């Protein structure tokens, strides 16, 4: 099944093309527009083709005052919070809006992209077909689901994560919490005027329930009131979310003196002197299933850079590795992988960061930026 957007191919060639097309100044001026000069690097960053420190090296003209640097900083901020709060990012970090009751079910008209609101239905269609959404579209979709349809942010965050090729637990779930006001001081809201300013005309929703004031939307967000539009009879096909790769790719695990375990968040090519073994830990994916399109992105890349691929429970891998082998990997905070990699590896290397990782959780990006923007890179490993 071919991917639907050429810039999302899981290859170094596609990554290099995206890097060469970056215009830092144009990004800063147009990034809020759906057709702006955004980088579309996020799938490659999420899956470890390239790191934030490497991006700063490859973009020597990039200054901390540039908007693109801020966006890289936001990603490291979210991972900073994840590293300090752990799985707490999967539940409310702060009390939500008082008195509001949220559903634990995503309505079918949203899931099928037939709400009757073009901005929402086009966002859902694009999510399913390309595995990518502009950040503004993500925020609009999240705000609509949480504040105007009263669905708990965790329900929406888990749903969106599975379809995004760049789906990252920290960036995705903490962004949803930021929208929901469980990781911010107020709910994020948008209206038809905001959509008209930043989106193409076929996304506009003038004359709809969204064509109202922010004061009115804030009132709705803080009560159990919802908005309703006449749903469309025809929506978009909803791709299945899968707890395992749709195609069997397991290879035999052979003994070697040196082994590098390559998980889905470290898919960079390198010159490792030994066997590179791809690993897919199915218990994680049972909790956070992926679309076939995302599975293809990950497994195509993993198969191309690894000598073999193990698909199963990492608990079982321990008995397949030679206890005398040197086994290394890069640490990840993703549940299951996070717990098992230390027991499998003789060397676990910290994921590279450009900005410092304060010992105490920074409660806002501004606090993180003020503390870390001028700090040196941190790299290291733990044995």
Residue, then its C-alpha position, 0 to 999 in steps of 0.5 A: x500500500x503506497x503512502x499518500x504523501x511523497x514527503x512522508x516516505x521513510x527514506x533518507x532521500x525524503x528526509x534530505x529533500x525536506x531539509x533542503x526545502x527549509x526556509x527558516x524565515x518563511x517558516x516564521x512568517x507562514x507557519x500558522x497557515x495550513x498552506x504555510x512553509x512548514x518543515x514536515x520533519x516531525x515523522x522523521x524526528x519522532x522515529x529517530x531518523x534525525x535528532x534535534x541536536x542534529x537539526x541544529x547542526x544541519x541548519x547552522x543559520x538557525x538562531x534561538x530567536x527563530x520560530x523554528x527553534x522555538x518549535x524544536x524547543x517545544x518538542x524537547x519541553x514535552x519530552x522533559x515533562x515526560x521524563x519527569x512525570x512518566x505515565x502521569x502524562x496519560x492522565x490529567x496533570x492539573x484539575x480540568x474545568x470544574x463541573x464539566x462532564x466528559x464522555x469516554x466515547x468518541x462520537x461516530x460522526x467525528x470518527x467518520x468525518x461527517x460532523x457537517x463542519x468542514x474544518x473538522x471533517x477535512x481534518x479527519x479526512x486528511x489525518x486518515x489519508x496522509x497520516x499528517x496534520x498541520x498543528x493548527x488543524x490538530x488544535x482545532x480538532x482537539x478543541x472541538x472534540x473536548x470543549x464543544x462535544x465534551x469528549x475527554x481529551x485522553x479519548x481523542x489523544x489516543x485516537x489521533x496518536x494511532x493515525x499520525x505518522x509522527x504520533x509521539x506520546x509526549x508531544x501528542x498527549x501533552x498538546x491535547x492536555x494543553x488544549x483541554x486546560x489540564x496542562x495550561x491555564x485556560x481552554x484553547x478555543x477557536x472560531x470560524x474567523x480563526x479558520x478563515x484566517x489560516x485555512x484554505x477556503x474549502x475548510x471555512x465554516x462561516x455561518x456554522x455554530x463555530x461562527x460566534x465569539x470567543x466569549x460564547x465559546x468559552x461559556x460553552x467550554x465551561x458548562x456541559x453544553x455542546x454544539x451540534x451541526x447537521x451531520x453529513x450522511x456520507x463520511x470518510x473511510x475509517x482505517x482500522x487501528x492494528x496492535x501488530x504489523x499487518x504483514x509478518x516480518x519476524x526474522x530469526x535472531x542469531x547470536x553475535x558478539x555485538x547487537x544493537x536493538x533498533x526500536x521504532x523511535x531510533x530508525x537512523x542509519x548508522x555504522x554499527x559494527x555488529x548485528x542490528x536487530x529491529x524490535x517491536x514490543x507488542x504489549x505496547x502496541x496493544x495499548x497504543x495501536x497504529x494504522x496500517x499506514x504508520x506500521x508501513x512507515x516504521x516497518x519499511x524503514x526498520x527492515x531496510x536498516x536492520x539485519x533482522x526484526x523481532x516482533x513479540x514480547x521483549x520478555x521472550x527476547x532475553x532468552x534468544x540473546x547470547x548472554x555474553x553479547x554486548x547489547x546496546x540501544x537508545x533509551x525511550x520513554x515509551x511504556x514497555x520498551x522503557x522497562x525492558x530495554x535496560x534489562x536486555x542491554x549492557x549499554x543503554x544510551x540516552x536519547x540526544x537532547x539539544x536543550x538541558x533537562x532540568x531535574x524539576x518539572x517545568x510547568x510551562x514552556x516559558x519556564x523551560x525556555x527561560x531556564x534551558x535555552x542558553x544551556x549546553x547540549x546534554x549527552x550521555x549513557x547509563x550502564 
